[in-house]
Amino acid sequence: MSGDSTPERPSASARSSARARSSASATKSRNRPASRPPGSRAPLLRALLTFGVLALALYFAVSTPARLGLDLRGGTQIVLETRDSPTAKANAESTDRALQVLNRRVDALGVSEPNLTRSGERRIIVELPGVQDPREAEQAIGRTAQLTFHPVLGIAQPAEKAKAGERILGDESGQRLRLGPSALTGEGVKDAAGATDPQQGLGWFVTIDFNGKGGGAWKELTAKAACAQPGDPTRRIAIVLDNKVISSPQVDPSIGCNVGMPGDSTQITGNFDQASAQELAVLIKGGALPVPVEIIEQRTVGPTLGAEAIEASAKAAVIGLALTGLFIIVVYRLMGTLATVALACYALISYAILVALGATLTLPGLAGFVLAIGMAIDANVLVFERAREEYAANPQKGLSTALTRGYKGAWSAILDSNVTTLLAAGLLFFLASGPVRGFGVTLSIGVLASMVSALVVARLFTDWAVRRTFVHNRPGITGLGSIGRVRTWLIERSPDLMKRGRLWLALSALVVIVAGAGIVVRGLDYGVEFTGGRLVEYSTSKPVDVNAARQAVTDAGFPRAVVQESNGDNITVRTGELSTGQALEIQRALGELGGKVTKQRDELIGPSLGNELRVKALIALGVALLAQMVYLAIRFRWTFGVAAVLAMLHDIVIVTGLFAWLGKPIDGVFLAAALTIIGLSVNDTVVVFDRVRELWAGNPKTPFARNANLAVLQTVPRTVNTGLGAMFILAALAILGGESLTDFAVALLVGLFVGTYSSSFTATPLAVELQARSGTGPPRVRTKSPAKAARKRAQRSGRGAVV
C-alpha cells in the first residue's frame, strides 16, 4: 500500500466494465423477479406490514359501527356551563358532581344512549339522540337550584314580605306560602319514581326513597308537621326546585304528632296523571346540582336532515373517488391504476382508524373525510412525477430504480406538506369546538392514513409491478416512461415567469384589494356561532314564499328576525334571544302558511359563547399562520417562511372577501374551510419551495430567480394533477352536499384555485424579492466521500470494505 490515504480512482475502462457488469446483473435480476439482493428484506417487511394493516382495518371496519354525531343521526345537543353560587365555586370538581346529578336526570328521561361528558373545567356536553323537542330536556336538565324540602309556616298575605330565614313562594296553584329554612336537600334522596296501584284504588303517585341521613331528616320534618290539624297549611311539606315549589303535599292524617313518617320511603299522592307523576319523579330523583348551570349552546337536528347529509356525502365520496381514480389512471396508466387501488385501501384504513378510536363522525367531519380522499392522491402524484424525472434522466437503470428514487426524492415534500396540513387540523381540534372540531379529527386521520396509503400500500403494489418482466419491457404502460406532454412543452418553451414576478405580485395585490373592499363595504355576515342567538330551520308540507314567511314571523311578534330560504323549500329564522316557547310560536305562524311544519335544525348559542368562539377563530387563524411560518423557517429559511405565510394570508383574504360579496355566512363551517385552505395553500407552496431548495443547492452559482423559475416549471404537472384530483371531490360536494356542505365546498374550491395560483405567482415571486434583500447564500449540500460511498455499497452487498 502506498502512503497516500486517498483511494485510487478506477480507470475509465474499469468504470465502464463495472457499469456493464452492473447493468447485466440488474437485467438478469429483473428477468428473475423472485430473486432479491442478499440481505434485502424491505419488500417482504413492507408486504407483511401492508397486509397486516389492511386486515386490521377490515376487522375494525366490519366489527365496529361508526359513532355518528347528532347532526347525522338526529337529536339534541345541549352545552351547559357551571356558574359560581354563594356557597360553591364552579370548578372541575363541582362540575363533575353536577355531571353525576345530570346523568341521573337524563337516565330518568328514558332517552336511548344518552351521552354526557365534561368539556374543559366548567362545561358539560349533553347529547340526547332522538330528542327532537328539547323542551322536556331543558325542563329536567336546566333546573339549576338545589332541591330542598321546607316546612310550611302558613299562608302569606298579598303584601307580606319574608322574614329572616324564611321564603315566600307560590305553590302549585299559585297560593303564596311562607316557608321555613330547608330541613333536607336533594343529597338525601336515593331514588324517586312514578307509580300506580289500581288494586288499592290509587291513581298515579310518586314514591321517594331516602338514604340514611335523608331518612332521618324526613322523619323529623314530618313529625313536626303532623302536630298541626288536618287541613292546616302548616301540616304541608314544600319541595322546592329552581326557586319554585314543585310539590307541597300534606302529611297523611294517620301520622301522629312527633311520630313522623318512616324514614326509608314515602309516597306523594294527589291529582297526578302518568306524565305529571313521572315528571315530578325525574325532578326529585335528579337531586341537587352543587352549582347553577346555564345553557350556552343547543343544537337540534331532525333525523331526515341527518340521513340526507349522509346520503349526499356518500354519493359525493363515491363519485369524487371514481372521477379522481379515472383521472389518475388516464395520466399515470398502470401506476395510476395501482394508486387508485391504494386509494380505496386508504378509505378503508382511515375509516377503520375513525371507528377504532371511537371518534364521533359529524357532518363537517364527514366532509373532512371526503376531502382527505382528494388530498390522499397528492403523495402518489409527487412520487410518480419524481420517478418520471429519474427514468428520463437514466432510462438504462430501469423502472425499479427510477421508482425507488422517486419515493426517496419525494419524501421531503410529502413530509413537509403533510405536517403543515396536520398543523391546521390540530389547531381545529384544540381551538375549535363542536362539529368543527370533528372536522379537525377526521382531517388528521385522513392525512395520516394517506401517508400509509402512499408510502406503504401504494409502494408495495407499484414496486411489485415494475419488477415484472412484462412491465419492465414495456415502460410506456406504466405512465413513468415519459415526463408528459405538459412537462415537455414547458421544457421546450422554458418561459421566464419570474422575470415578470412584480407583475404577478401587483395582480395579487389588486385581487386582495377587491376582496378587502367586499369585507369593508358589504361587511361579514357572522353566523349564530359567532354572534350568539338562535337559528331554526323549518320544512313545510306546502311551498311557502319567503316574503310571506317573513311577514308571518313579523306578525308573530318578531320583526327583527332574519327569515331566509334554505335548501330549496325550507325556511330558516335567525334572531337574537329566542326561547323554546317563542320558537313554537314562530312554528305555528309558519304552519298557517305551509301546512305541517317540521323543525329540521335548531341552534342556540349564548352571547358569551358566541364572543368566545369569535375570539377563538381569530386566535386559530393567527396561530395557524404563525405555526406555518415557524415550521417553514426551520425547514427552509425565514425568507421562504414569510413568503409562504403572506401567500396564505392572500388566499384567506380573497376567500373571505368572496363570501362577503356573495353574502355567505361566516360560521364554524367557514372556519373549518379557512384553516383547510391554509393547509392546502402551504401544501402547494412547500412542494415548490422544496424543489427551489434542491435546485439552488445543486446549482449555487445560478441566480436564485432562475432556480425558482425552473422549480415552478418542474412542479407544474404535480400541482395541476393534484389540484384536479381534489377538485373532483369538492365539485361533487358542492353539487350534492346540501347547503352547509355547498358553502364549505365552494370556499375550498376557490381556496384551492387561489392557492394553486399563489404558490407559483405569489409565494415564489415574494421569495425571490425577499431573498434578493437578505443576501444569504444557497443551502449546503451534504455529500459523501467516494470512499464512504464505496464502503456502504460493499456492506450492503455483503462484502468487506475495500481500502
Buried (B, 14 or more C-beta within 10 A) or exposed (E): EEEEEEEEEEEEEEEEEEEEEEEEEBEEBBEEEEEBEEEEEEBEEBBEBBEEBBEBBBEBBEEBEBBBBBBBBBBBBBBBBBBEBEEBEBEEEBBBBBBEBBBBBBBBBEBEEBBBEBBEBBBBBBBBBBBBEBEBBBBBBBBBBBBBBBBBBBBBEEEEEEEEEBBBBEBEEEEBBBBBEBBBBBBBBBBBBBBBEEEEEEBBBBBBBBBEEBBBBBBBBBBBBBBBEEEEBBBBBBBBBBEBBBBBBBBBEEBEEEEBBEBBBBBBBBEBEEEBBBBBBBBBBBBBBBBBBBBBBBBBBBBEBBEBBBEBBEBBBEBBBEBBBEBBBEBBBBBBBBBBBBBBBBBBBBBBBBBBEEBBBBBBBBBBBBBBBBBBBBBBBBBBBBBBBBBBEEEEBBBBBBBBBBBEBBBBBBBBBBBBBBBBBBBBBEBBBBBBBBBBBBBBBBBBBBBBBBBBBBBBBBBBBBBEEEBBEEBEBBBBBEBBEBBEEBEEEEEEBBEBBEEBBEBBEEBBEEBBEBBEEBEBBBBBBBBBBBBBBBBBEEEBEEEBBBBBBBEBEBEEBBBBBBBEEBBBBBBEEBEBEBBEBBBEBBBEBBEEBBBBBBBBBBEEBBBBBBEBBEEBBEBBBEBBBBBBBEBBBBBBBBBBBBBBBBBBBBBBBBBBBEEBBBBBBBBBBBBBBBBBBBBBBBBBBBBBBBBBBEBBEEEBBBBBBBBBBBBBBBBBBBBBBBBBBBBBBBBBBBBBBBBBBBBBBBBBBBBBBBBBBBBBBBBBBBBEEBEEEBEEEEEEEEBEEBBEEEEEEEEEEEE
